[in-house]
Amino acid sequence: MTACPTLETNRLILRPFRDNDLESYFTMMDTPELRKSLRIPDDEGVSEAWTAMAWWLGQWELRGTGHWALEEKISGSFIGRAGLHNPERHDWPGVEVGWALHPDWWGLGYATEAGEEAVRYGFEELGQACLFSTILVDNHRSQLVAQRLGFVLVDTKTLSHYPTEPHGIWALDRELWTA
Ligand SMILES: CC(C)(COP(=O)(O)OP(=O)(O)OC[C@H]1O[C@@H](n2cnc3c(N)ncnc32)[C@H](O)[C@@H]1OP(=O)(O)O)[C@@H](O)C(=O)NCCC(=O)NCCS
């Protein structure tokens, strides 16, 4: 049993991470595209990928937020992660909606589809008044996902989890989303 619910969208299953996702998860995180976008250091390997999976799953238990593993319905393939993130950081803006896909599944609308479900969950199930997304200023693909979901840029600042570069702070109000 886990506190992470399994949900479905048109083309995706959003489910808890499993130990046997590790190879697919590490393969995704190890692509040049993901290393560049997320600034993953070269010496981060499979052990850190496993720790990250445990971190996402554990957050569901502790906080009721976390990322789901994303499965493409038609193939059953693991394609990435998305969900809600609320770490213990004094300068974190609030519950964050985030996404990361293996590059083989970019350009298909999957991040936006999973993001829509995460936004719905954040408002309807978690009762948040506002959701956020923190995005590095050069991550244009991620900014486009946020825009498609209705987020607007409200601030740009350096956050303690990554003190060397500023992040854009994107926000979506519940009232705007409802309308
Ligand atoms: C950020 C990231 C998830 C965006 O992926 P993406 O594929 O660009 O975004 P989406 O899944 O929403 O797909 C949108 C694209 O699919 C296209 N598309 C095709 N079929 C579609 C459909 N049925 N519905 C919606 N869009 C569709 C859209 O037109 C758009 O095309 P474009 O790339 O030519 O503009 C991806 O680049 C990534 O994983 N980056 C690395 C990790 C990362 O940076 N995460 C964010 C940290 S803040």
The ligand as an SDF file (V2000), in Angstrom:
LIG
                    3D

 48 50  0  0  0  0  0  0  0  0999 V2000
   10.0380   19.8860  -20.1980 C   0  0  0  0  0  0  0  0  0  0  0  0
    9.5860   18.7040  -21.0190 C   0  0  0  0  0  0  0  0  0  0  0  0
    8.8580   17.6950  -20.1510 C   0  0  0  0  0  0  0  0  0  0  0  0
    8.6600   19.2030  -22.1430 C   0  0  0  0  0  0  0  0  0  0  0  0
    8.3740   18.1590  -23.0240 O   0  0  0  0  0  0  0  0  0  0  0  0
    7.5570   18.4700  -24.3660 P   0  0  0  0  0  0  0  0  0  0  0  0
    7.4560   17.2340  -25.1260 O   0  0  0  0  0  0  0  0  0  0  0  0
    8.1490   19.6790  -25.0150 O   0  0  0  0  0  0  0  0  0  0  0  0
    6.1450   18.9490  -23.8020 O   0  0  0  0  0  0  0  0  0  0  0  0
    4.7260   18.2700  -24.0620 P   0  0  0  0  0  0  0  0  0  0  0  0
    4.8130   16.8490  -23.6550 O   0  0  0  0  0  0  0  0  0  0  0  0
    3.7310   19.0970  -23.4170 O   0  0  0  0  0  0  0  0  0  0  0  0
    4.5960   18.2960  -25.6360 O   0  0  0  0  0  0  0  0  0  0  0  0
    4.3620   19.4990  -26.3300 C   0  0  0  0  0  0  0  0  0  0  0  0
    4.6380   19.2770  -27.7950 C   0  0  0  0  0  0  0  0  0  0  0  0
    3.9120   18.1550  -28.2690 O   0  0  0  0  0  0  0  0  0  0  0  0
    3.0960   18.5390  -29.3940 C   0  0  0  0  0  0  0  0  0  0  0  0
    1.9300   17.6260  -29.4430 N   0  0  0  0  0  0  0  0  0  0  0  0
    1.8390   16.5710  -30.2880 C   0  0  0  0  0  0  0  0  0  0  0  0
    0.7220   15.8950  -30.0470 N   0  0  0  0  0  0  0  0  0  0  0  0
    0.0790   16.5190  -29.0350 C   0  0  0  0  0  0  0  0  0  0  0  0
   -1.1400   16.2740  -28.3610 C   0  0  0  0  0  0  0  0  0  0  0  0
   -1.9250   15.2430  -28.6680 N   0  0  0  0  0  0  0  0  0  0  0  0
   -1.4910   17.1120  -27.3610 N   0  0  0  0  0  0  0  0  0  0  0  0
   -0.7060   18.1620  -27.0330 C   0  0  0  0  0  0  0  0  0  0  0  0
    0.4650   18.4330  -27.6590 N   0  0  0  0  0  0  0  0  0  0  0  0
    0.8540   17.6210  -28.6440 C   0  0  0  0  0  0  0  0  0  0  0  0
    2.8280   20.0050  -29.1430 C   0  0  0  0  0  0  0  0  0  0  0  0
    2.4570   20.6510  -30.3310 O   0  0  0  0  0  0  0  0  0  0  0  0
    4.2050   20.4550  -28.6590 C   0  0  0  0  0  0  0  0  0  0  0  0
    5.0410   20.4900  -29.7820 O   0  0  0  0  0  0  0  0  0  0  0  0
    6.3810   21.3730  -29.9240 P   0  0  0  0  0  0  0  0  0  0  0  0
    7.4130   20.6830  -29.0880 O   0  0  0  0  0  0  0  0  0  0  0  0
    6.6940   21.3130  -31.3560 O   0  0  0  0  0  0  0  0  0  0  0  0
    6.0070   22.7310  -29.4170 O   0  0  0  0  0  0  0  0  0  0  0  0
   10.8100   17.9920  -21.6670 C   0  0  0  0  0  0  0  0  0  0  0  0
   11.4730   18.8940  -22.4970 O   0  0  0  0  0  0  0  0  0  0  0  0
   11.7700   17.4490  -20.6170 C   0  0  0  0  0  0  0  0  0  0  0  0
   11.5760   16.3700  -20.0710 O   0  0  0  0  0  0  0  0  0  0  0  0
   12.8610   18.2060  -20.3570 N   0  0  0  0  0  0  0  0  0  0  0  0
   13.8840   17.7520  -19.4110 C   0  0  0  0  0  0  0  0  0  0  0  0
   13.4040   17.7710  -17.9830 C   0  0  0  0  0  0  0  0  0  0  0  0
   12.9620   19.1670  -17.5830 C   0  0  0  0  0  0  0  0  0  0  0  0
   13.5680   20.1370  -17.9870 O   0  0  0  0  0  0  0  0  0  0  0  0
   11.9170   19.2380  -16.7520 N   0  0  0  0  0  0  0  0  0  0  0  0
   11.3980   20.4940  -16.2890 C   0  0  0  0  0  0  0  0  0  0  0  0
   12.1800   21.0630  -15.1750 C   0  0  0  0  0  0  0  0  0  0  0  0
   11.5490   22.6420  -14.6850 S   0  0  0  0  0  0  0  0  0  0  0  0
  1  2  1  0
  2  3  1  0
  2  4  1  0
  2 36  1  0
  4  5  1  0
  5  6  1  0
  6  7  2  0
  6  8  1  0
  6  9  1  0
  9 10  1  0
 10 11  2  0
 10 12  1  0
 10 13  1  0
 13 14  1  0
 14 15  1  0
 15 16  1  0
 15 30  1  0
 16 17  1  0
 17 18  1  0
 17 28  1  0
 18 19  1  0
 18 27  1  0
 19 20  2  0
 20 21  1  0
 21 22  1  0
 21 27  2  0
 22 23  1  0
 22 24  2  0
 24 25  1  0
 25 26  2  0
 26 27  1  0
 28 29  1  0
 28 30  1  0
 30 31  1  0
 31 32  1  0
 32 33  2  0
 32 34  1  0
 32 35  1  0
 36 37  1  0
 36 38  1  0
 38 39  2  0
 38 40  1  0
 40 41  1  0
 41 42  1  0
 42 43  1  0
 43 44  2  0
 43 45  1  0
 45 46  1  0
 46 47  1  0
 47 48  1  0
M  END
$$$$
